[in-house]
Amino acid sequence: MPDNLLEIQENVPLAPLTTLGVGGAARFFVRATSEDQVAAGVKYARENGLQIFVLGGGSNILVSDRGFGGLVISVELSGVEIVNDSESNVELNVAAGEDWDAFVDFCVRSGYHGVECLSGIPGLVGGTPIQNVGAYGQEVSSTIDSLRAYDRQTDQIVELSNGDCGFAYRTSIFNTTVRNRYIVLSVRFTLSKAGRPTITYRDLKEYFSGREPTLDEVRRAVLSIRRTKSMVIDETDPNSRSAGSFFKNPIVDRAVYERIAAEFADAPYFEVDASHVKIPAAWLIARAGFAKGTVLGNAGISANHTLAIINRGNASATDIINLKNAVEAGVQEKFGIDLSPEPIFVGFNNANAKN
Ligand SMILES: Cc1cc2nc3c(=O)[nH]c(=O)nc-3n(C[C@H](O)[C@H](O)[C@H](O)COP(=O)(O)OP(=O)(O)OC[C@H]3O[C@@H](n4cnc5c(N)ncnc54)[C@H](O)[C@@H]3O)c2cc1C
């Protein structure tokens, strides 16, 4: 097949392409294995008046029951290339369709530091900058040098520096100010060949109890801790049929936290800056009455992680939304705090799927 020819499929079920496993079909669907095919997909959508949804590994999305009426472009570009290798650092260009955890595994085995704590996060490399994935004390933004992206506004391929991407906690320009404008084609990482593994997170500190572990030990520890929380995809673990954490940890004014702490002496928080703190959403949700294992229809709160909403088998997107809405209402009523969902809602009328 010539590179610029597209094989457009129709009515392709999306549920099997997501980790939550719910939702309807894509009216049109195309696999893009080259940059030319990405461009051709955008052109096809424009000529046919179709909206576009860019699909990675489907691990951070909820597809509506009626599906998506436009064109889904599944980004399947592959290739990992070392572009610079010095004594202290290595620079790699990684295509957006590469599996993220396979890349982390490769880095750990090669002795490259910087992404070891991000072991076990499902999805593809191109999905990681979108919400600036983070876990166990690391964020992907601290290793991203720049990325190449297809700009749907100008039909050009552009290079965006780390600074251009506007990375912050679970955000970037890609899920805020210029949502839907860029299709990430490849990401350039700079990883350290010296350095030490990052052990800042409490769970990891406890795991190693003061000892300095190797990169491989950190990866194995992270995977093992994540497994206990059903935070690695495992066909045999029904609690892992999720989109990961469904809610972000809210960042609130210190005064809001102090009001809560006056009533609940055990209210946890993380410092953000002089006037803001971050409150763990899991604590708010549990205190609002949604314990691990809570069930609502075919949806539930994971038995192993308060932040994960799971498909208990045969759940519809509506089941998931009903539980999400109940959790949000419960936290708002008890604490006066609005939770923000982490996954992207596909095929809903409203970006936050309130209705
Ligand atoms: C069990 C489990 C554990 C998880 N743990 C974590 C965690 O610890 N930390 C964390 O941060 N996240 C976590 N997640 C969420 C998720 O894995 C990450 O956000 C991941 O990076 C999403 O990548 P994806 O390829 O699956 O993207 P998708 O789910 O396919 O898409 C997510 C969003 O990114 C956009 N997108 C995807 N690829 C591209 C591209 N090439 N160009 C432009 N836009 C694109 C999509 O349009 C969509 O808006 C977890 C999820 C699960 C299921």
The ligand as an ORCA input file, in Angstrom:
! r2SCAN-3c Opt
* xyz 0 1
  C      -4.262      0.750     35.030
  C      -3.880      2.160     34.645
  C      -2.891      2.834     35.347
  C      -2.537      4.131     35.009
  N      -1.571      4.767     35.742
  C      -1.220      6.040     35.443
  C      -0.226      6.720     36.210
  O       0.358      6.163     37.136
  N       0.064      7.994     35.890
  C      -0.537      8.643     34.862
  O      -0.206      9.810     34.622
  N      -1.464      8.029     34.093
  C      -1.831      6.749     34.357
  N      -2.795      6.115     33.622
  C      -3.452      6.847     32.526
  C      -2.875      6.554     31.110
  O      -2.251      5.315     31.069
  C      -1.900      7.610     30.633
  O      -2.511      8.877     30.646
  C      -1.380      7.323     29.211
  O      -0.287      8.159     28.932
  C      -2.432      7.503     28.129
  O      -1.839      7.131     26.899
  P      -2.650      6.404     25.758
  O      -1.684      6.167     24.637
  O      -3.368      5.228     26.269
  O      -3.665      7.561     25.357
  P      -5.233      7.447     25.018
  O      -5.962      6.956     26.203
  O      -5.437      6.732     23.726
  O      -5.583      8.989     24.799
  C      -5.600      9.884     25.888
  C      -5.619     11.309     25.341
  O      -4.392     11.575     24.664
  C      -4.635     11.905     23.292
  N      -3.556     11.289     22.492
  C      -3.104     10.019     22.553
  N      -2.084      9.869     21.696
  C      -1.912     11.059     21.080
  C      -1.025     11.550     20.068
  N      -0.096     10.772     19.499
  N      -1.142     12.851     19.684
  C      -2.076     13.672     20.230
  N      -2.942     13.267     21.174
  C      -2.855     11.972     21.590
  C      -5.995     11.322     22.974
  O      -6.617     12.021     21.880
  C      -6.714     11.529     24.287
  O      -7.148     12.875     24.365
  C      -3.175      4.795     33.923
  C      -4.166      4.110     33.203
  C      -4.517      2.808     33.555
  C      -5.566      2.087     32.766
*
